[in-house]
Each structure stands twice: as structure tokens, then as C-alpha cells.
Amino acid sequence: MAAKELHVEIVAPDSNVWSGPASLVRVRTIEGEIGVMPGHTPLLAVLGEGELSVSGANGDRQHFFASGGFMSVEGDTGRVIIVADDIRTADAPAASPVTAA
């Protein structure tokens, strides 16, 4: 039986970024943007560069910008694990390039 909600974990190499129940996850992969809802088929995808958004089970939305990594979806359990090489909240400023003096 399919899960009624997603159980999402978003992690980066140095921290846990976000976790909790969700109704929808949208992410950009190297093959395009996909959305994952409860009951989605199992999936393993390579993340591209772009927005990652999570619609929480209570209606709140979280927005991130991710680059590189992967996403795993377990169909029966509704577990979604996103391991991003680089991730920040969408409203956080981009890192400034460092230039030599």
C-alpha cells in the first residue's frame, strides 16, 4: 500500500538541511524537472542545478537552490532522500567569487 505522505530528508555533506512530512517535492535533475507525490514509483535521479522545493504536509513551502547530488524515492514507504553537493535556501545570497589581489 502506498504511503499517504512523503517523508523527506534533505542533507548536504556538512549538515542536515531539512526533514519532515511533505505532500510534494519538486527538483531539477540532469534530465529536467520532476515532481514527486505520495505513491510515486521508486526512483534514483542525479540532481542538476536549480530550484528544489518542498510542500510540507501542513501547507508550508520550503525553497532551496541545489547543485549536484542525487535523489532517491522509495515508492512503498514514501521516503525521499536528497543528498545535495551544494545547497542553500533560495533567499540566501549566492557565494561571492573570490579574486586574487
Secondary structure as UniProt FT lines:
FT   STRAND          6..12
FT   TURN            13..14
FT   STRAND          15..29
FT   TURN            30..31
FT   STRAND          32..36
FT   TURN            38..39
FT   STRAND          43..56
FT   TURN            57..58
FT   STRAND          61..74
FT   TURN            75..78
FT   STRAND          79..89
FT   TURN            90..91
//
